[in-house]
Amino acid sequence: MVMEIEVLEEIRAELRELRLLYKQLLEKLIPIVDPTPEEREAIEKEDELVKEKELMKALDKEKCST
């Protein structure tokens, strides 16, 4: 039983190390970039909701123009 616990602890430690390595790899491959002012505004801005009828009307106009 004690040996099983030691093995599990080793596995947990290795998993922590793998997660750290994976995180570091992702940070190198996909750098974290702060959003532009326009992107930040779009993220924080309240979304406009439309009714289904308005949506279908807009989509129907778009369908006719293509």
Residue, then its C-alpha position, 0 to 999 in steps of 0.5 A: m500500500v505504501m509503495e502504491i502511494e509513493v508511485l501515485e505521488e511520483i505520477r502527480a509530480e510528473l503530471r505537474e511538470l508536464r503541465l508546466l512544460y506544456k504551458q511554457l510551450l504554448e506561451k512560446l508558440i502562441p504569445i499572449v497579446d493584449p487586445t487593441p482598444e477596439e477589441r477591448e471595447a467590443i469585449e466589454k460592450e453590451d451586446e445588442l439583441v434583435k428579435e427573430k423577425e428582424l434577423m430573418k428580414a436582414l438575412d432575407k435581404e442579404k440572400c437577395s443581394t447575393 
